[in-house]
Amino acid sequence: SSNETSYFKPVKNPWQAKDGKPRVPGGSSGGSAVAVCAKITPGAIGTDTGGSIRQPAAFSGIVGMKPTYGRCSRWGTVAFASSLDQAGPMTRSVKDAAILLGGMAGFDPKDSTSINMEVPDFEAAITGDIRGLKVGIPDEYIIDGMPKEINDLWKKGCGWLEEAGAKLI
């Protein structure tokens, strides 16, 4: 989950910290995340079983999404854990992720887990209005001994959500 052991050499995260040390892009879709982050491509497709889209997206400062099971075809994907594997978009913006997801989503007769249901207009659903949205934050995310800096960032993020009208649970 770090992309350091590729046959083609380690994948390097374009983000650099003040200490100058290289940063990993996460994995397994770290190459896709780096290509989007470095503006080599406007979007990429990753596969996610246990975080392989979401982790590299977070490490690379881009948008990554694991769609609902069955929303996008997995045909041609080598299964790691079939009931968890999903293909999803990786982009530089939520709007671009919505556009790419719209192109990826839909029924595929080659994939028996693909759901045959209408694909909504994901892009049109992006309004920015989160009033009344319930956001779950697991208790396990706040741990004893968490550094003050991290705890303060959590509180700041929670505050932004509440100010925008979301209800934190």
N, C-alpha and C positions, 0 to 999 in steps of 0.2 A: 504493500500500500504506500510505497514511497517512490517507485519508479527509478530506483537506483541500480537495478540489476539487469537492465535490458541488454540484449545481445549487441545492440547498436550504441552502447554506452548510456550513462545515466541521463535522464531527462532533467533539464535545468529550468527551474522556476525563474521567470524574468524579474520577479520582485527581488530587490536587494535590501537588506537591513543595514542599519548604520554601522554594524560591526563588520560589514563586508563579507561575511560568511555566506556561502551559497545556501539556498533554501530548496527543499524538495517540493515538487508540485503535487504530491499525493498520488494515489493510484486507485484503481488501475487505469483509469482514463486520463492520467496526467499528461500524456502527449497531446491529447485533444484539448485539454484545458490550456496548456502552454501555447498551442497554436492560436487559440482564440485570444488569450491574454496578450500575446505578442503581435496581434493584428495580422497574422499570416492568413487567417480566414475569419469571416464574420460569424461563423457558427460551426459547430461540430456535433457529432453524435457520440455519446458515450454509452457504456453499459454499466448497470448498477445492480449489485446483489446485496451488498452490505455497506454501501457508501462510496462506490467507485466512480460515481458522477459527482456526488455532493461534496466529498472531501476535496478532490482536486479543484473543484470550482471555488470552494472556500479558501483554499491555500493560494489560489491564483487570482483571486479578486474578480471572479466572473459569476455569471448566473448558471446554475446547473440544477436540473430537475429530474427526479425519478417519478415517472408517471404512474398512475393507478394501474394495477395489474390488469392486463388485457387491453388497455387503451391503445398501445402501439404493438405492432407485430415484432416478434422475436425471431422470425424465420431467418435462418442463416447464422444466428448467434450460437456460439458453443456454450451450452448450459453449464453453469457451475452449481447452481441450486435452483432447479427449474421453477419452483413455486415462488422464488424471490427475484429472479433475473428480470430486468427491464431495460429497454433502450430508451434514452431520453436526450433532450436538447442541452447543449452547452453554448452559451452566447455571452455577449457583453452587456445586454440589457434584458429586462423582463419582457419588453415588447418583442424583441427579436426571438426570445425563447417561446413566446406565445405563437408567433408566426411559424417557427420551425416545428413546434409541437402540432400545430394545425396540419402541417404537411405530412407529419409522421403518423398521426392518429388515424384510426379507421380499421375496418375489418379486413383481414387477410385470410383467404381460404387456405393458404399454405401453413398457417399457424393455428392449431386447434385451440389455443388459449386466447386467441384474439376475439374481442367482443364485437358483435354486430349491433352497434347502436349509433345513433346520430352523433356526429362530431360537432361540438359547439364552436362558436366563433370566439376562440380564446383571446384574441387581440381585443375584440370589442368589450370583453369582460373586464379589461383593465381600466378601472375608473379612478383608482387611487383612494376611493372612499372605503375606509375600513370600520366605519361606525357600526357598532353592534357585533363585529366579528369576534368570535371567541378564540383566544390563543392559549393553548395548553403549554405550561412550562413544568416539566417533571421535577419533582422535589430533588431527584438525584442530580440535577444540574447545578444545584447549590450545595457545595460540599464543605465540610469543616476544614479549616486551614486554607481555603481558597485565598490567593493573594488579593490584597485590597484593590489593586489596580484592576484585576479581572472582575471582582465583585462590583466595583464602581461602574465598569462598562456594562455589566448585566443590568444594573439599576437604571443606567442612562437609557439603554435600549428599551427596557420595560416602560420607562417614563414616556418615551416617544410614542410607543404603541398606545398607551393610555390617553395621552394628549390628543392622539388622532381618533380616539373614540372606541378603541378595541377594549374588550373585557378580558383581563388576564385571569386564567384559572390554573 
